[in-house]
């Protein structure tokens, strides 16, 4: 009884490997773009969330609430790439003090950059939810090819839009 060998021939194996290589070559750049787009969306959503938390807290607690760039969760800085914080400025001095810190947001990663064009270094909300500062944040990807903007109106409303990198 002679049986047929069960297995792959060398040609079948080579064709399978070639097809797999083509799929991987085509898929990796698309996957990298997908990851980059999702990273940017998450970072924009994080900033929008911080601004919405601050506005909501200001209205519900009837106190001034501030969003500012911070790398150490203790003081406000001007580099928004280092992360940001939300704090209730109960005594109105513009500084984070014991019991005022509400939320901490991490630094921008993935070589993206966040720039702010604001009337001040912080965004504050008064007890009625009106913003003390208006302006635009622009998040650019690592290659400056894709950008998203977060716009804070003088009334305190926050919206997102397409942006441009400089």
C-alpha positions as a printed NumPy array, in Angstrom:
array([[  0.   ,   0.   ,   0.   ],
       [  1.491,   3.214,  -1.078],
       [  0.057,   6.3  ,   0.592],
       [  0.151,   9.846,  -0.485],
       [  2.409,  12.136,   1.483],
       [  0.513,  14.697,   3.433],
       [  2.246,  18.051,   3.622],
       [  3.298,  21.107,   1.673],
       [  5.526,  21.224,  -1.303],
       [  8.342,  23.738,  -1.376],
       [  6.505,  25.831,  -3.975],
       [  3.331,  25.976,  -1.877],
       [  5.349,  27.061,   1.144],
       [  7.169,  29.767,  -0.833],
       [  3.887,  31.138,  -2.251],
       [  2.373,  31.243,   1.243],
       [  5.384,  33.105,   2.653],
       [  5.337,  35.57 ,  -0.262],
       [  1.63 ,  36.326,   0.28 ],
       [  2.218,  36.774,   4.018],
       [  5.136,  39.144,   3.352],
       [  3.012,  41.256,   1.002],
       [  0.21 ,  41.491,   3.577],
       [  2.602,  42.494,   6.361],
       [  4.339,  45.07 ,   4.146],
       [  1.007,  46.653,   3.253],
       [ -0.446,  46.394,   6.752],
       [  2.304,  47.828,   8.969],
       [  2.181,  51.429,   7.659],
       [ -1.606,  51.435,   7.867],
       [ -1.417,  50.107,  11.42 ],
       [  1.14 ,  52.771,  12.409],
       [ -1.162,  55.47 ,  11.011],
       [ -4.075,  53.953,  12.927],
       [ -2.09 ,  54.021,  16.177],
       [ -1.001,  57.649,  15.577],
       [ -4.567,  58.8  ,  14.858],
       [ -5.874,  57.071,  17.97 ],
       [ -3.101,  58.57 ,  20.1  ],
       [ -3.973,  62.069,  18.858],
       [ -7.676,  61.505,  19.477],
       [ -6.986,  60.329,  23.028],
       [ -4.77 ,  63.343,  23.747],
       [ -7.337,  65.808,  22.404],
       [-10.074,  64.079,  24.384],
       [ -7.942,  64.304,  27.519],
       [ -7.607,  68.079,  27.157],
       [-11.314,  68.515,  26.391],
       [-12.122,  66.387,  29.436],
       [ -9.933,  68.568,  31.659],
       [-11.645,  71.732,  30.445],
       [-15.101,  70.221,  30.903],
       [-14.235,  68.985,  34.405],
       [-13.035,  72.47 ,  35.347],
       [-16.156,  74.178,  34.014],
       [-18.489,  71.666,  35.646],
       [-16.662,  71.896,  38.969],
       [-16.743,  75.704,  38.908],
       [-20.504,  75.738,  38.442],
       [-21.357,  72.914,  40.843],
       [-19.039,  74.084,  43.644],
       [-19.562,  77.824,  42.998],
       [-15.822,  78.504,  42.956],
       [-13.181,  79.514,  40.441],
       [-11.573,  76.491,  38.812],
       [ -8.34 ,  76.527,  36.813],
       [ -6.716,  74.336,  34.152],
       [ -2.994,  74.884,  33.683],
       [  0.09 ,  73.148,  32.353],
       [  2.042,  71.451,  35.114],
       [  4.851,  68.939,  35.284],
       [  4.914,  68.488,  39.062],
       [  1.248,  68.936,  40.073],
       [  2.312,  71.787,  42.348],
       [  2.687,  74.842,  40.125],
       [  1.56 ,  76.09 ,  36.745],
       [  4.04 ,  76.3  ,  33.881],
       [  3.77 ,  77.334,  30.221],
       [  4.71 ,  74.016,  28.523],
       [  1.467,  72.106,  27.941],
       [  3.458,  69.116,  26.617],
       [  4.434,  68.278,  30.211],
       [  0.842,  67.557,  31.261],
       [ -1.848,  69.627,  32.942],
       [ -3.89 ,  69.831,  36.101],
       [ -7.32 ,  70.998,  37.191],
       [ -7.646,  72.707,  40.555],
       [-10.289,  74.623,  42.49 ],
       [ -8.764,  78.003,  43.265],
       [-10.814,  78.564,  46.413],
       [ -8.812,  81.544,  47.676],
       [ -8.307,  83.099,  44.224],
       [ -4.501,  83.295,  44.379],
       [ -3.927,  81.308,  41.158],
       [ -1.752,  78.741,  42.931],
       [ -2.339,  75.095,  43.762],
       [ -2.635,  74.639,  47.494],
       [ -3.465,  71.768,  49.798],
       [ -6.878,  70.31 ,  49.042],
       [ -7.374,  72.254,  45.796],
       [ -6.017,  69.733,  43.253],
       [ -8.897,  67.981,  41.476],
       [ -7.355,  66.069,  38.579],
       [ -3.971,  65.358,  36.973],
       [ -3.438,  64.637,  33.284],
       [ -0.253,  63.054,  31.878],
       [  2.279,  64.546,  29.485],
       [  1.85 ,  64.35 ,  25.717],
       [  3.585,  61.266,  24.322],
       [  4.364,  59.8  ,  20.912],
       [  6.441,  62.849,  19.922],
       [  3.252,  64.869,  19.453],
       [  3.312,  68.536,  20.457],
       [  0.669,  70.687,  22.098],
       [  0.857,  74.457,  21.756],
       [ -1.475,  76.999,  23.306],
       [ -2.477,  80.36 ,  21.9  ],
       [ -4.252,  81.859,  24.872],
       [ -4.741,  85.234,  26.469],
       [ -3.009,  83.913,  29.619],
       [ -1.037,  80.894,  30.807],
       [ -4.089,  79.283,  32.427],
       [ -7.728,  78.673,  31.584],
       [-10.018,  79.603,  34.431],
       [-13.752,  79.248,  34.931],
       [-15.753,  81.457,  37.251],
       [-18.712,  80.115,  39.279],
       [-21.1  ,  80.833,  36.399],
       [-19.027,  78.661,  33.997],
       [-17.676,  81.604,  32.005],
       [-14.044,  81.278,  30.944],
       [-11.58 ,  83.88 ,  32.193],
       [ -9.372,  83.112,  29.181],
       [-10.19 ,  82.044,  25.663],
       [ -7.963,  80.693,  22.931],
       [ -6.853,  77.674,  20.96 ],
       [ -4.767,  74.608,  21.68 ],
       [ -3.175,  72.899,  18.67 ],
       [ -2.003,  69.291,  18.838],
       [  0.392,  68.303,  16.028],
       [  1.653,  64.83 ,  15.257],
       [  5.343,  63.945,  15.266],
       [  5.708,  64.771,  11.55 ],
       [  3.628,  67.987,  11.592],
       [  1.324,  66.467,   8.985],
       [ -1.825,  66.11 ,  11.06 ],
       [ -3.269,  68.56 ,  13.576],
       [ -6.301,  68.978,  15.779],
       [ -7.448,  72.123,  17.539],
       [ -9.275,  72.552,  20.839],
       [-10.988,  75.927,  20.977],
       [-12.177,  77.585,  24.193],
       [-14.691,  80.36 ,  23.561],
       [-14.958,  83.485,  25.762],
       [-18.191,  82.015,  27.111],
       [-16.284,  78.893,  28.217],
       [-17.598,  76.418,  25.662],
       [-15.084,  73.915,  24.314],
       [-15.077,  72.508,  20.781],
       [-12.648,  70.661,  18.549],
       [-11.762,  71.336,  14.924],
       [ -9.143,  70.519,  12.328],
       [ -5.904,  72.366,  13.005],
       [ -2.755,  73.337,  11.165],
       [  0.816,  72.841,  12.272],
       [  3.338,  75.611,  11.817]])
